[in-house]
């Protein structure tokens, strides 16, 4: 029954409606990604500062490099172009998440352990 409802709704979408809602969804996800990754970089930099390690500046540069592509997501008309723009934005974002989480996991634990032992 639910599958039939989804098929019914999907069969009544025009290409323009589909692209409109795809752009809305893509824009919201992209904004969420940028905000979350920005704060993830800031959090890892707090851990690194506590350990007196060099901050992540390259991560900010990678995040910033995706912003021009992210700005085009709401206005693109072509589905193929939308797909490639989303790839240009999300692939670096996911790689940043992996880099920050996996690369700084031990440093985060070390900083937390150090902080807890101090006081």
TIZA-189312 format. One record per atom (N, C-alpha, C, O, CB): residue in one letter; z, y, x. Coordinates in steps of 0.02 Angstrom, whole numbers, padded with zeros to 5 digits, always signed. Atoms other than C-alpha are relative to their C-alpha. Glycine has a CB too. Layout:
// residues N
aZYX ...
// end
This chain:
// residues 119
x+00000-00059+00041 x+00000+00000+00000 x+00000+00063+00043 x-00038+00110+00030 x+00060+00000-00047 x-00002-00058-00044 x+00044+00123+00138 x-00065+00006+00039 x-00091+00061+00048 x+00060-00004+00049 x+00063-00001-00037 x-00111+00073+00236 x-00056+00028-00043 x-00098+00066-00019 x-00017-00071+00024 x+00051-00026+00046 x-00219+00108+00083 x+00008+00076-00009 x-00041+00112-00014 x+00004-00035-00067 x-00013-00072+00007 x-00136+00279+00063 x-00025+00038+00061 x-00057+00090+00055 x+00076+00013-00011 x+00022-00033-00062 x-00168+00323+00246 x-00076+00001+00003 x-00106+00051+00022 x+00029-00037+00061 x+00074+00002+00000 x-00350+00267+00231 x-00029+00049-00051 x-00080+00081-00037 x-00024-00071-00015 x+00024-00046+00051 x-00371+00368+00072 x+00006+00072+00024 x-00041+00111+00016 x+00040-00009-00065 x-00009-00067-00025 x-00300+00525+00151 x-00050+00014+00056 x-00081+00066+00058 x+00073+00011+00025 x+00045-00009-00057 x-00402+00500+00310 x-00073+00005-00020 x-00112+00039+00015 x+00008-00057+00047 x+00071-00001+00020 x-00565+00474+00217 x-00020+00066-00033 x-00079+00080-00041 x-00015-00057-00047 x+00015-00063+00033 x-00550+00644+00133 x+00004+00060+00047 x-00006+00117+00026 x+00047+00011-00058 x-00002-00054-00049 x-00530+00746+00293 x-00071+00018+00021 x-00112-00026+00034 x+00042-00020+00061 x+00063-00021-00030 x-00678+00849+00346 x+00011+00006+00075 x+00068+00004+00098 x-00025+00069-00031 x-00006-00007-00073 x-00715+00867+00531 x+00040+00063+00018 x+00080+00063+00064 x-00069+00002+00033 x-00035-00063-00014 x-00652+01047+00526 x+00075-00007-00013 x+00115+00018+00026 x-00029+00056-00043 x-00071+00011+00014 x-00488+00995+00444 x+00032-00044+00053 x+00088-00031+00076 x+00009-00031-00069 x-00025+00045-00052 x-00466+00855+00568 x+00012+00038+00065 x+00065+00031+00096 x-00049-00059+00012 x-00007-00037-00062 x-00495+00971+00716 x+00056+00053-00006 x+00092+00065+00042 x-00066+00034+00019 x-00053-00049+00009 x-00379+01103+00642 x+00069-00032+00011 x+00109-00007+00049 x-00003+00031-00070 x-00065+00033-00005 x-00233+00982+00624 x+00010-00032+00068 x+00067-00038+00092 x+00008-00052-00054 x-00005+00027-00068 x-00272+00902+00792 x+00020+00055+00048 x+00062+00045+00092 x-00066-00032+00021 x-00018-00056-00043 x-00263+01073+00875 x+00072+00021-00011 x+00107+00037+00036 x-00048+00060-00012 x-00070-00017+00015 x-00099+01112+00786 x+00047-00049+00035 x+00094-00029+00068 x+00012+00001-00077 x-00043+00051-00030 x-00023+00948+00842 x-00002+00004+00077 x+00049+00001+00110 x-00022-00070-00023 x+00007-00005-00072 x-00092+00964+01019 x+00035+00061+00028 x+00066+00057+00081 x-00074+00003+00019 x-00033-00061-00022 x-00027+01142+01034 x+00076-00010+00000 x+00110+00009+00048 x-00019+00059-00045 x-00073+00010+00004 x+00148+01094+00976 x+00025-00047+00054 x+00076-00034+00085 x+00019-00027-00069 x-00020+00048-00053 x+00157+00944+01094 x-00005+00033+00068 x+00038+00022+00111 x-00044-00062-00003 x+00009-00031-00065 x+00091+01047+01239 x+00055+00051+00014 x+00082+00054+00069 x-00068+00034+00003 x-00055-00048-00008 x+00218+01186+01211 x+00065-00037+00014 x+00104-00017+00058 x+00007+00046-00063 x-00061+00040-00012 x+00356+01056+01200 x+00001-00029+00070 x+00052-00027+00104 x+00006-00056-00052 x+00004+00027-00068 x+00296+00974+01361 x+00016+00053+00052 x+00056+00041+00097 x-00070-00028+00013 x-00010-00054-00050 x+00292+01139+01456 x+00074+00019+00002 x+00103+00026+00056 x-00043+00061-00017 x-00071-00020+00002 x+00467+01188+01398 x+00045-00054+00029 x+00088-00040+00070 x+00021+00016-00073 x-00042+00055-00026 x+00543+01017+01433 x-00008-00009+00075 x+00042-00018+00110 x-00018-00065-00036 x+00010+00009-00072 x+00465+01002+01605 x+00028+00059+00039 x+00056+00049+00093 x-00075-00010+00015 x-00028-00058-00033 x+00514+01179+01651 x+00076-00009+00009 x+00103+00002+00063 x-00014+00065-00040 x-00073+00010-00005 x+00696+01139+01612 x+00018-00061+00041 x+00071-00062+00072 x+00030-00005-00069 x-00012+00057-00043 x+00685+00970+01696 x-00003+00020+00074 x+00038-00002+00114 x-00052-00056-00015 x+00004-00026-00069 x+00630+01058+01856 x+00063+00040+00016 x+00091+00034+00070 x-00064+00042+00010 x-00061-00041-00012 x+00774+01181+01838 x+00061-00044+00009 x+00103-00030+00052 x+00011+00048-00059 x-00057+00045-00006 x+00899+01039+01813 x+00000-00035+00067 x+00051-00039+00100 x+00000-00051-00057 x+00002+00034-00065 x+00838+00944+01965 x+00013+00049+00057 x+00042+00031+00108 x-00069-00035+00010 x-00015-00049-00052 x+00844+01105+02065 x+00075+00016+00004 x+00100+00031+00058 x-00039+00064-00014 x-00073-00009-00002 x+01027+01127+02015 x+00033-00055+00040 x+00078-00042+00080 x+00030+00001-00071 x-00026+00056-00040 x+01064+00954+02085 x-00015+00011+00074 x+00028+00001+00117 x-00028-00067-00024 x+00021-00010-00070 x+00966+00994+02242 x+00039+00058+00032 x+00056+00054+00091 x-00076+00012+00004 x-00038-00056-00028 x+01055+01161+02265 x+00071-00021+00016 x+00099+00000+00067 x+00000+00059-00050 x-00068+00024-00013 x+01224+01076+02251 x+00003-00040+00064 x+00052-00038+00101 x+00025-00043-00059 x+00003+00040-00062 x+01170+00958+02391 x-00029+00040+00059 x-00038+00012+00113 x-00042-00062-00012 x+00029-00043-00051 x+01098+01105+02490 x-00068-00026+00025 x-00082-00025+00085 x+00048+00008+00058 x+00067+00023-00015 x+00922+01033+02483 x-00051+00052-00024 x-00035+00096-00064 x-00013-00069-00034 x+00054-00046+00018 x+00758+01125+02467 x-00018-00008-00074 x-00020-00064-00100 x-00063-00012+00045 x+00018+00002+00071 x+00709+01172+02289 x-00071-00026-00011 x-00112-00025+00035 x+00007+00069-00032 x+00068+00019+00020 x+00556+01105+02197 x-00038+00064-00017 x-00028+00093-00070 x+00001-00049-00061 x+00043-00056+00015 x+00430+01246+02208 x-00070-00025-00018 x-00104+00005-00059 x-00003+00049+00059 x+00065+00029+00015 x+00274+01138+02207 x-00005-00024-00072 x-00059-00022-00102 x-00015-00057+00047 x+00000+00023+00069 x+00325+01068+02039 x-00014+00058-00048 x-00050+00050-00098 x+00067-00033-00018 x+00015-00059+00041 x+00324+01243+01966 x-00074+00018+00005 x-00105+00038-00044 x+00043+00060+00022 x+00071-00016-00010 x+00151+01269+02041 x-00044-00048-00041 x-00093-00026-00071 x-00018-00005+00075 x+00039+00048+00039 x+00085+01109+01961 x+00006+00016-00074 x-00044+00015-00111 x+00024-00072+00014 x-00009-00018+00070 x+00161+01157+01794 x-00039+00063-00017 x-00072+00067-00069 x+00076+00011-00015 x+00037-00062+00012 x+00088+01331+01809 x-00076-00010+00000 x-00112+00024-00037 x+00017+00051+00053 x+00072+00014-00002 x-00084+01259+01851 x-00026-00029-00066 x-00085-00024-00080 x-00015-00047+00058 x+00021+00029+00064 x-00087+01171+01683 x-00001+00052-00057 x-00030+00039-00110 x+00046-00057-00019 x-00005-00050+00053 x-00051+01330+01583 x-00067+00028-00024 x-00075+00038-00084 x+00043+00056+00023 x+00064-00024+00027 x-00230+01396+01577 x-00034-00051-00046 x-00065-00032-00096 x-00047+00017+00057 x+00028+00051+00043 x-00287+01230+01505 x+00038-00005-00066 x+00009-00013-00119 x+00000-00069+00036 x-00042+00002+00060 x-00141+01229+01383 x-00016+00058-00047 x-00013+00051-00108 x+00074+00001+00019 x+00016-00058+00041 x-00190+01403+01324 x-00065-00009-00039 x-00076+00023-00090 x-00005+00062+00043 x+00063+00012+00035 x-00362+01338+01274 x+00005-00051-00056 x-00038-00054-00099 x-00051-00023+00050 x-00008+00053+00051 x-00296+01194+01167 x-00005+00026-00071 x-00038-00005-00112 x+00066-00036+00010 x+00003-00022+00070 x-00271+01298+01008 x-00068+00026-00023 x-00080+00031-00083 x+00051+00053-00011 x+00063-00032+00020 x-00446+01373+01011 x-00062-00043+00010 x-00117-00022-00009 x-00008+00063+00037 x+00059+00041-00015 x-00560+01231+01066 x-00028-00028-00066 x+00009-00048-00111 x+00018-00058+00049 x+00033+00023+00062 x-00687+01177+00934 x-00025-00071+00005 x-00028-00107-00045 x-00058+00046-00016 x+00032+00065-00010 x-00762+01020+01008 x+00052-00054+00014 x+00098-00043+00054 x-00050+00004+00058 x-00048+00054-00008 x-00668+00854+00998 x+00001-00026+00072 x+00054-00041+00099 x-00015-00057-00048 x+00004+00025-00069 x-00728+00797+01169 x+00034+00048+00048 x+00071+00027+00093 x-00074-00011+00021 x-00032-00050-00042 x-00674+00959+01251 x+00075+00000-00010 x+00113+00006+00038 x-00028+00070-00015 x-00071+00005+00014 x-00506+00947+01164 x+00031-00058+00037 x+00085-00051+00066 x+00012-00007-00076 x-00026+00059-00034 x-00482+00772+01234 x+00007+00012+00075 x+00059-00004+00104 x-00047-00060-00012 x-00002-00013-00072 x-00523+00827+01412 x+00053+00053+00017 x+00085+00048+00069 x-00068+00023+00025 x-00052-00049-00012 x-00410+00979+01398 x+00069-00032-00004 x+00112-00018+00038 x-00005+00057-00051 x-00064+00034+00006 x-00266+00872+01339 x+00013-00045+00060 x+00070-00050+00083 x+00002-00042-00065 x-00008+00039-00061 x-00297+00755+01485 x+00019+00045+00059 x+00063+00027+00099 x-00065-00038+00016 x-00014-00046-00055 x-00296+00903+01605 x+00072+00027-00004 x+00099+00049+00047 x-00049+00058-00001 x-00068-00025+00008 x-00127+00954+01534 x+00051-00057+00005 x+00099-00051+00042 x+00007+00036-00067 x-00052+00051+00005 x-00036+00792+01497 x+00006-00044+00062 x+00061-00066+00079 x-00012-00043-00060 x-00005+00043-00060 x-00080+00690+01652 x+00044+00032+00053 x+00090-00001+00077 x-00071-00015+00029 x-00046-00030-00048 x-00002+00816+01772 x+00072+00004-00026 x+00120-00002+00013 x-00024+00069+00018 x-00068-00004+00027 x+00146+00835+01654 x+00036-00067+00007 x+00094-00069+00028 x-00002+00021-00074 x-00032+00065-00006 x+00181+00649+01649 x+00013-00019+00073 x+00064-00050+00088 x-00042-00054-00033 x-00012+00013-00071 x+00160+00636+01837 x+00059+00041+00026 x+00098+00017+00067 x-00063+00017+00041 x-00058-00039-00018 x+00285+00778+01857 x+00065-00031-00025 x+00114-00033+00011 x-00006+00071-00027 x-00060+00033+00027 x+00409+00689+01744 x+00018-00060+00043 x+00076-00069+00061 x-00012-00022-00073 x-00013+00058-00043 x+00391+00530+01847 x+00027+00022+00068 x+00076-00006+00093 x-00063-00042+00009 x-00020-00025-00066 x+00405+00625+02011 x+00072+00026-00001 x+00112+00009+00042 x-00047+00055+00024 x-00066-00031+00003 x+00559+00723+01957 x+00054-00052-00016 x+00107-00052+00015 x+00001+00055-00051 x-00051+00048+00021 x+00651+00580+01872 x+00010-00055+00052 x+00067-00071+00069 x-00020-00031-00067 x-00006+00055-00048 x+00613+00442+01996 x+00018+00027+00069 x+00059-00003+00105 x-00065-00040+00004 x-00013-00027-00066 x+00614+00551+02151 x+00069+00030+00009 x+00096+00029+00064 x-00051+00051+00016 x-00064-00034-00005 x+00775+00642+02112 x+00057-00037-00034 x+00112-00010-00041 x-00005+00068-00028 x-00053+00037+00034 x+00874+00507+02021 x+00060-00011+00047 x+00117+00000+00027 x-00026-00068-00026 x-00055+00012-00048 x+00975+00462+02176 x+00035+00065+00018 x+00096+00067+00025 x-00027-00034+00063 x-00030-00065-00016 x+01001+00646+02217 x+00043+00025-00057 x+00096+00056-00046 x-00056+00052+00016 x-00039-00021+00058 x+01062+00680+02041 x+00067-00038-00002 x+00119-00008-00014 x-00039-00012-00066 x-00062+00039-00001 x+01188+00538+02052 x+00045+00022+00057 x+00106+00026+00049 x-00016-00075+00007 x-00039-00023-00057 x+01242+00597+02224 x+00033+00068-00015 x+00091+00078+00001 x-00045+00005+00062 x-00027-00066+00016 x+01265+00776+02162 x+00056-00006-00052 x+00107+00028-00047 x-00055+00047-00025 x-00053+00009+00051 x+01363+00719+02009 x+00062-00032+00030 x+00118-00012+00015 x-00026-00044-00057 x-00057+00033-00033 x+01472+00605+02115 x+00037+00050+00043 x+00099+00051+00043 x-00024-00059+00042 x-00031-00051-00043 x+01503+00746+02238 x+00038+00051-00042 x+00094+00070-00024 x-00053+00035+00042 x-00031-00049+00044 x+01543+00867+02098 x+00064-00028-00032 x+00115+00007-00037 x-00049+00022-00055 x-00059+00030+00030 x+01665+00746+02015 x+00056-00010+00051 x+00115-00004+00034 x-00018-00066-00032 x-00051+00010-00051 x+01754+00710+02178 x+00031+00065+00023 x+00087+00066+00049 x-00029-00037+00060 x-00027-00066-00019 x+01777+00897+02211 x+00054+00023-00048 x+00101+00057-00028 x-00056+00051+00002 x-00050-00030+00043 x+01875+00932+02058 x+00006-00036-00063 x+00047-00016-00105 x-00015+00068-00014 
// end
